[in-house]
Amino acid sequence: MAWRGQLSRNLKELRILFCQTSPASSSARAFVERNYKDFKTLNPKFPFLIRECSGTRPQLWARYDMGVETGIQLEGLTEEQISNAIEDLVKLGATLKG
């Protein structure tokens, strides 16, 4: 999982949005609870933003250089699939730099 240390090199910001109570957001909430500390330890100054809002569908947004953003709907994804989605966004950020 070396890619976790690449967040600040390949992304400008990562936002996870979800509802505090809805079943559709349960995997996103669990992912944040289990992984946030690790991400922040490896990328202490990186803006890894958590946005909780009642009724919000779970989603993930990555912002790259020049304001380019990519969003992914997280509803129905497992924690492992969410981790894989973030890894793919980090790899995409590496290709956008070239």
Secondary structure as UniProt FT lines:
FT   HELIX           2..6
FT   HELIX           7..10
FT   STRAND          13..18
FT   HELIX           23..25
FT   HELIX           26..42
FT   TURN            44..45
FT   STRAND          48..52
FT   TURN            54..55
FT   STRAND          59..63
FT   HELIX           65..67
FT   STRAND          69..73
FT   TURN            75..76
FT   HELIX           79..97
//
